[in-house]
Amino acid sequence: MNATASAAERPNILWVTCEDMSPRLGCYGDETVPTPNIDRLATEGVRYLRAFGTYGVCAPNRHTLIMGMYPSSTGAMAMRTWKRTSALNLITDPELLAIPTYEATPPPQAKCFTEYLRAAGYYCTNNAKTDYQFRPPITAWDESGRKAHWRNRPDPEMPFFAVFNSTVTHESKVFRQTSPRVVDPADVPVPPYYPDAPIVRRDLARHYDNIAALDEWVGEILGQLEEDGLAEDTIVFFFSDHGDGLPRMKRWVYDSGIQVPLIVRSPDLRDAGTTNGELVSFVDFAPTVLSLCGREIPDHMQGQAFLGPDRASPRQYVYACRDRMDPAPETIRAVRDERFKYVRNYRPDLPYIGFLPYRDQQEIMQEILQLREAGKLGPDQWQFTAQHKPLEELYDCQSDPHEIHNLAADPRYFDKLAELRTAHERWTEETGDLGHIPETELIRHLWPPDGEQPTTATPEIRIDGQTVTIACDSEGASIAYQTGKESRWRLYTGPLQVDPGTAVRAQAIRYGWKGSEIAKTRVP
């Protein structure tokens, strides 16, 4: 096999990602702030017009991305289940106080998709966010941290999968001015669900200022790829982890919370400068990368490839959810086709605006709450003022892109309402939606029978001459190992040939369980 064929069959993959940003870019028609580096990437790649997360918040989405599964199928629905946030310490509701910490627990056969790449010889790096709703397994990455880089791979011919994530557009960066001011608040577009007030415009301008800083960072990462002569061997993805980190955007199932920019550039610049209007979901990203890298897509993955030899037919629907966000209980599900969005509110007794101290640090949110108390919000801001939710919502995302005018009671749309309702019910059954189980009961479902977190069995290291094999009795456990004085954990995929006198260490992890004790031995 020649080098060119090898590179084509095992291309490098680079994910350049950001946080809390809707498609507010020049290449998407928003020229509020210059984004020349991202726009250039769009002229060289394919710009997706209908790419969506499964949640309007990061941790469940990152679970989706790394697993190729819906969070509602694995217990990853609520925001950061495995540790207490400061916001949870403020709650007084006995039901919420009873919620324990727990980790999402996928089925035994499910792995982070990077394990399949590592097993195929890829060097996988993550710089640097994980947030997968379970503790990141040491088997997922060759490197995960702020120094992780494709440049650290031991062999320059080794294919890589690398993630670089910027936090400059995160919600918290709007709490105060953190980026150079480049946007005049008078020039920002104000969505109709916001009051047109000075503080609202100021915080929108801050967000755009952060997008300008993001664009410079994107240029730096792409520049490093070009400096290393790797641009012609690397497929580049650029996307955000969900929509804008602003009120009525982040955490919501409306397009403002789940629609993201997505640009994919091929090494040969195939289809450069074109757009793709097909529906794409975050649950499709893991199978897509495996397809591009010539790896088999595991049966447990719930998404479908939208690129590569295993590319599936275009989607008819994408699905989204909202569950508890810190101390705010909620259960919302949504289905979207190319034009219409169906929303099912399983807690219509709750208002849209719950108790979220972290979000409320934003002065834009404080301003909206003050105007609400003063009765100064208009009819288009009804989702901020409503004390209860309708059981169902239906929006025409083409004529009503901000999803303000609920059509669920309009007889002209009853057929569409019934179609999307049926799609939602079918998806709920097919994916085994766990979001309808109280979390105090969910933990016993994930860790039967008593809700106590299991511990992965300690792996057994067997030596036969210079051949080392490692096994673990826990079903589905992944095994990492080290030999000699190396510090990097390698993924165990089969017997090892080891020199006499070499120390061998191994640890096993079943996702969602406690990691095993480290087994140690030395080859005679």
C-alpha positions in Angstrom: 0.0 0.0 0.0 1.5 3.4 -0.9 1.6 6.3 1.5 -1.0 8.3 -0.4 -3.5 5.4 -0.3 -2.7 4.9 3.4 -3.4 8.5 4.2 -6.7 8.4 2.3 -7.8 5.3 4.1 -6.7 6.5 7.5 -7.0 10.3 7.4 -6.1 12.5 10.3 -9.2 14.1 11.9 -9.1 17.5 13.7 -12.0 18.8 15.7 -11.8 22.5 16.3 -14.6 23.2 18.8 -15.9 26.1 20.8 -18.6 26.6 23.4 -22.0 28.3 23.7 -22.2 29.7 20.2 -25.0 29.6 17.6 -24.2 30.2 13.9 -23.3 33.9 14.5 -20.7 33.9 11.7 -20.1 35.8 8.5 -20.3 32.6 6.5 -23.8 32.0 8.0 -25.0 35.4 7.0 -24.3 37.3 10.3 -21.8 40.0 9.6 -22.1 41.7 13.0 -18.4 40.8 13.7 -15.7 39.8 11.3 -14.8 36.1 11.4 -12.3 35.8 8.5 -10.6 32.6 9.6 -13.8 30.6 10.1 -15.2 32.1 6.9 -12.2 31.0 5.0 -12.6 27.5 6.4 -16.2 27.6 5.1 -15.0 28.6 1.6 -12.7 25.5 1.6 -15.3 23.1 3.1 -18.9 22.3 3.4 -21.1 24.5 5.6 -24.0 22.6 7.2 -27.2 24.5 7.6 -29.1 22.1 9.9 -26.7 20.8 12.5 -28.1 20.2 16.0 -27.0 19.1 19.5 -29.2 16.8 21.5 -29.3 19.2 24.4 -28.9 22.9 24.8 -26.1 22.4 27.4 -22.6 21.0 27.3 -22.2 17.9 29.4 -25.1 15.8 27.9 -24.0 16.9 24.5 -20.4 15.9 25.1 -21.6 12.5 26.3 -23.5 12.3 23.0 -20.4 13.2 21.0 -18.0 10.8 22.6 -20.5 7.8 22.8 -22.7 8.2 19.7 -25.6 7.6 22.1 -28.4 9.7 23.4 -27.9 10.8 27.0 -31.5 9.8 27.8 -30.5 6.2 27.1 -27.5 6.0 29.5 -28.5 8.2 32.5 -26.6 11.2 31.3 -29.6 13.6 31.1 -29.2 15.9 34.1 -26.5 18.5 34.0 -23.3 17.1 35.7 -24.6 14.2 37.6 -21.3 13.0 39.1 -20.4 16.0 41.3 -22.3 18.6 43.2 -22.2 22.2 41.9 -22.4 25.2 44.1 -25.9 25.9 42.7 -27.1 22.6 44.1 -26.0 23.6 47.5 -28.6 26.4 47.4 -31.6 24.2 47.0 -34.2 23.5 49.7 -36.6 21.1 47.9 -36.4 17.7 49.7 -36.9 15.8 46.4 -33.9 17.5 44.9 -31.8 17.3 48.0 -32.4 13.5 47.9 -30.7 13.2 44.5 -27.3 11.5 44.9 -24.3 12.0 42.8 -24.0 9.3 40.1 -22.3 8.6 36.8 -24.0 7.9 33.5 -23.5 4.2 32.8 -23.7 3.0 29.2 -24.2 -0.6 28.3 -21.1 -2.8 28.8 -20.3 -3.0 25.1 -20.3 0.8 24.6 -17.0 2.6 24.4 -15.8 6.1 23.7 -15.4 6.1 20.0 -11.8 7.2 20.4 -11.1 3.7 21.9 -11.9 2.2 18.5 -9.5 4.7 16.8 -6.7 3.9 19.3 -7.2 0.2 18.7 -6.8 1.0 14.9 -3.5 2.8 15.5 -4.6 6.4 15.8 -3.0 8.8 18.3 -5.9 10.4 20.1 -5.5 13.7 21.9 -8.0 16.0 23.7 -7.2 19.6 24.6 -8.7 19.7 27.0 -12.4 19.5 28.1 -14.1 16.1 28.8 -17.3 16.6 30.8 -18.8 13.2 29.6 -21.2 12.7 32.6 -18.8 9.9 33.8 -15.2 10.2 34.9 -13.1 10.2 31.7 -11.6 6.7 31.3 -7.9 6.5 30.9 -8.5 4.3 27.9 -10.2 7.1 25.9 -7.2 9.2 25.0 -3.5 9.0 24.5 -3.4 12.5 25.9 -6.0 14.6 27.6 -5.0 18.0 29.0 -3.8 21.5 28.1 -0.6 20.2 26.5 -2.3 17.5 24.4 -1.4 17.9 20.7 -1.0 15.8 17.6 2.7 17.0 17.6 3.3 14.7 20.6 2.6 11.5 18.8 5.6 9.1 19.0 5.7 8.5 15.2 5.1 11.4 12.7 3.5 8.8 10.3 1.0 7.8 12.9 -2.6 9.0 12.0 -4.2 11.2 14.7 -7.6 12.3 16.0 -7.2 15.6 17.8 -9.7 17.8 19.6 -9.0 21.5 20.5 -11.7 23.3 22.4 -11.9 27.0 23.1 -13.8 28.4 26.1 -13.7 32.1 25.0 -17.3 32.1 23.9 -18.6 30.3 27.0 -21.6 31.7 28.9 -19.3 32.9 31.8 -17.4 35.2 29.5 -20.4 37.4 29.2 -20.5 38.0 33.0 -17.9 40.7 32.4 -15.9 42.1 29.5 -13.1 39.6 28.8 -12.3 40.2 25.1 -11.3 43.4 23.3 -14.3 45.5 22.4 -14.9 45.3 18.6 -18.7 45.5 18.4 -20.9 48.5 19.0 -24.0 47.5 21.1 -26.1 49.7 18.8 -25.3 47.4 15.9 -26.2 44.0 17.4 -29.4 42.2 16.2 -31.8 41.8 19.1 -34.1 38.7 18.9 -37.8 39.4 19.4 -37.9 37.3 22.6 -35.6 39.9 24.2 -36.6 43.4 25.3 -34.5 46.0 23.4 -32.7 47.4 26.4 -29.1 48.8 26.8 -27.9 45.9 29.1 -29.3 43.4 26.6 -27.5 45.0 23.8 -24.3 45.3 25.8 -24.2 41.6 26.7 -25.0 40.6 23.1 -22.1 42.8 22.0 -19.8 41.1 24.5 -20.8 37.7 23.0 -19.8 39.0 19.6 -16.6 40.4 21.0 -15.8 36.9 22.2 -16.6 35.4 18.8 -14.0 37.7 17.3 -11.4 36.4 19.8 -12.5 32.9 18.9 -11.9 33.5 15.3 -8.3 34.4 16.0 -7.8 31.2 17.9 -9.2 29.1 15.1 -6.8 30.8 12.8 -3.9 29.8 15.1 -4.9 26.1 15.2 -5.4 25.9 11.5 -2.1 27.7 11.0 -0.3 25.0 13.1 -1.8 22.3 10.9 -0.5 24.1 7.8 3.0 24.7 9.4 3.3 21.0 10.0 2.4 20.2 6.4 -0.7 18.2 7.5 -3.6 20.2 5.9 -3.7 17.9 2.9 -3.9 14.8 5.1 -6.5 16.0 7.6 -10.3 16.3 7.7 -11.2 19.4 9.8 -14.5 19.8 11.7 -15.4 23.1 13.2 -18.5 23.3 15.5 -19.9 24.6 18.8 -21.0 22.4 21.7 -24.5 24.0 21.6 -26.2 27.3 20.9 -25.5 30.7 22.4 -24.8 30.9 26.2 -27.5 33.5 26.8 -31.0 33.4 28.3 -33.6 31.5 26.3 -30.8 30.0 24.3 -28.6 27.8 26.4 -30.4 24.9 28.0 -33.5 25.2 25.8 -34.7 22.9 23.1 -35.4 25.7 20.7 -33.0 26.2 17.8 -31.4 29.1 19.7 -30.2 26.4 22.2 -29.4 23.4 20.0 -28.5 24.6 16.5 -24.7 24.9 15.9 -22.4 26.0 13.1 -20.8 23.0 11.5 -18.1 23.2 8.8 -16.2 20.2 7.4 -13.2 20.6 5.2 -11.8 17.6 3.3 -8.1 17.3 2.4 -8.9 17.5 -1.3 -11.2 20.5 -0.7 -14.1 18.4 -2.2 -17.3 20.4 -2.5 -15.4 23.5 -1.3 -17.7 26.5 -0.6 -21.0 24.5 -0.8 -23.8 24.1 1.7 -25.6 21.1 3.0 -29.2 21.3 4.2 -29.5 17.8 5.5 -30.4 17.3 9.2 -27.3 16.3 11.3 -27.3 15.4 15.0 -24.5 15.2 17.5 -25.4 11.6 17.9 -24.1 11.1 14.3 -20.6 12.5 14.9 -19.0 9.4 16.4 -20.3 7.0 13.7 -19.2 9.6 11.1 -15.6 9.7 12.3 -15.5 5.9 12.4 -16.8 5.8 8.8 -14.2 8.3 7.6 -11.5 6.3 9.3 -12.6 3.0 7.8 -13.7 1.5 11.1 -16.9 -0.5 11.7 -19.7 1.4 13.4 -20.7 -0.6 16.6 -24.3 -1.7 16.9 -24.9 0.2 20.2 -24.4 3.6 18.5 -27.7 5.3 18.0 -26.6 7.8 15.3 -25.7 7.4 11.7 -22.7 8.4 9.5 -23.3 11.5 7.4 -19.9 11.2 5.7 -17.6 8.4 4.6 -18.2 5.0 3.0 -20.9 4.1 5.6 -22.8 7.3 5.0 -26.5 6.7 5.6 -29.6 8.2 3.9 -30.5 11.7 5.1 -32.3 12.0 8.4 -36.0 12.7 8.6 -35.8 14.0 12.1 -33.5 15.2 14.8 -34.3 14.9 18.5 -33.5 17.1 21.5 -34.1 17.0 25.3 -34.0 19.0 28.4 -33.8 17.6 31.9 -32.7 18.9 35.3 -30.3 21.8 35.0 -28.5 22.1 38.4 -31.3 22.8 40.8 -34.0 23.4 38.2 -36.1 20.2 37.5 -37.5 19.8 34.0 -38.4 17.2 31.4 -38.9 18.4 27.8 -38.5 16.5 24.6 -38.4 17.9 21.0 -38.5 16.6 17.5 -37.5 18.6 14.4 -37.7 18.0 10.7 -36.3 20.3 8.1 -39.0 22.9 8.8 -41.1 22.2 11.9 -40.3 21.7 15.6 -42.5 19.8 18.0 -42.0 20.3 21.8 -43.5 18.0 24.4 -43.6 19.5 27.9 -43.8 16.7 30.5 -43.7 19.3 33.3 -46.3 21.8 32.2 -46.8 22.8 35.8 -43.4 24.5 35.8 -42.6 27.9 34.3 -40.0 28.1 31.5 -37.7 30.1 33.8 -36.5 27.9 36.7 -34.1 28.6 39.6 -30.7 28.7 38.0 -28.2 30.8 40.1 -25.3 30.3 37.6 -27.3 31.7 34.7 -28.7 34.5 36.7 -25.2 36.0 37.2 -25.6 37.4 33.7 -26.9 41.0 33.9 -28.9 40.4 30.8 -30.9 37.8 32.8 -31.2 40.1 35.8 -32.6 42.8 33.5 -35.1 40.5 31.9 -36.3 39.4 35.4 -36.6 43.0 36.5 -38.7 43.9 33.5 -40.9 40.9 34.0 -41.6 41.9 37.6 -42.4 45.4 36.3 -44.8 44.0 33.7 -42.8 45.6 30.9 -42.2 42.5 28.7 -44.1 42.3 25.5 -46.1 39.4 23.9 -43.1 38.0 22.0 -41.4 37.5 25.4 -44.2 35.2 26.7 -41.8 32.4 27.4 -40.2 34.6 30.1 -43.5 35.5 31.7 -45.5 32.3 31.5 -45.9 30.5 34.8 -47.0 27.3 33.1 -46.2 25.6 29.8 -48.5 24.2 27.2 -48.4 20.4 27.0 -47.4 20.6 23.3 -45.7 23.3 21.1 -45.3 23.4 17.4 -43.3 25.9 15.4 -42.7 26.7 11.8 -38.9 27.3 11.9 -38.9 28.7 8.4 -41.5 31.5 8.9 -40.9 31.7 12.7 -37.2 31.0 13.2 -37.3 32.4 16.8 -40.0 29.9 17.7 -42.4 32.3 19.3 -45.8 31.5 17.7 -47.1 28.2 18.9 -49.1 26.5 16.2 -50.1 23.4 18.3 -53.8 24.6 18.5 -54.1 25.6 14.9 -56.2 23.1 13.0 -54.2 23.8 9.8 -51.2 22.1 11.4 -52.9 19.1 13.2 -51.5 16.6 10.7 -47.9 17.9 11.2 -48.5 17.9 15.0 -49.7 14.3 14.9 -46.7 13.3 12.7 -44.1 14.8 15.0 -45.9 13.6 18.1 -45.8 10.0 16.7 -42.1 10.4 15.9 -41.4 11.5 19.4 -43.3 8.6 20.9 -41.5 6.1 18.6 -38.1 7.6 19.5 -38.9 7.4 23.3 -39.6 3.7 22.9 -36.7 2.9 20.6 -34.1 4.7 22.6 -35.3 3.7 26.1 -35.7 7.2 27.4 -34.7 7.2 31.1 -35.7 10.8 31.6 -39.1 9.9 33.0 -37.6 8.0 35.9 -37.0 10.0 39.1 -33.3 10.3 39.7 -33.5 8.7 43.1 -34.8 5.6 41.2 -32.6 6.0 38.2 -29.5 5.4 40.2 -30.8 1.9 41.0 -31.5 1.3 37.4 -27.9 2.2 36.5 -26.3 0.4 39.4 -28.6 -2.4 40.4 -29.8 -3.5 42.8 -29.2 -0.9 45.5 -27.8 2.1 43.7 -24.2 1.6 45.0 -21.5 2.3 42.4 -19.8 -0.9 41.5 -16.0 -1.2 41.3 -14.4 -2.7 38.2 -12.6 -6.0 38.9 -8.8 -5.8 39.2 -7.3 -7.1 35.9 -5.3 -10.3 35.9 -1.8 -10.1 34.3 -0.7 -13.5 32.9 2.9 -14.2 31.7 3.9 -16.9 29.4 7.6 -16.5 28.6 7.8 -13.0 27.2 4.1 -12.9 26.2 1.8 -10.9 28.5 -2.0 -11.2 28.4 -4.3 -9.1 30.5 -8.0 -10.0 31.3 -10.7 -8.5 33.5 -13.8 -10.3 34.9 -16.0 -7.2 34.7 -18.2 -7.4 31.5 -17.3 -4.8 29.0 -14.3 -3.4 30.9 -11.6 -1.6 29.0 -8.0 -2.2 30.0 -5.1 0.2 30.0 -1.5 -0.8 30.6 2.0 0.6 31.1 5.3 -1.1 30.6 8.7 -0.2 32.0 8.9 3.5 33.0 6.5 4.9 30.5 3.9 7.3 31.9 1.3 7.1 29.1 -1.4 4.6 29.5 -1.8 2.4 26.4 -5.0 0.7 25.3 -4.8 -3.1 25.7 -6.1 -4.8 22.6 -4.2 -8.2 22.7 -1.2 -10.1 23.9 2.1 -8.1 24.4 5.7 -9.1 23.7 7.7 -7.8 26.6 11.5 -8.0 27.4 12.6 -9.9 30.5 12.7 -7.8 33.6 10.1 -5.3 32.4 7.5 -4.0 34.9 3.9 -4.2 33.7 1.0 -2.3 35.2 -2.7 -2.5 34.3 -6.0 -0.9 35.3 -9.5 -1.7 34.1 -12.5 0.6 33.8 -16.1 -0.2 33.1 -17.7 3.2 32.2 -19.8 4.6 35.0 -18.1 2.3 37.6 -15.2 3.0 39.8 -11.9 2.1 38.3 -10.1 -1.0 39.3 -7.1 -1.2 41.5 -3.8 -1.2 39.5 -2.4 -4.6 39.0 1.4 -4.8 38.9 3.9 -7.5 38.0 7.3 -8.0 36.4 8.3 -10.3 33.6 10.9 -12.8 34.8 
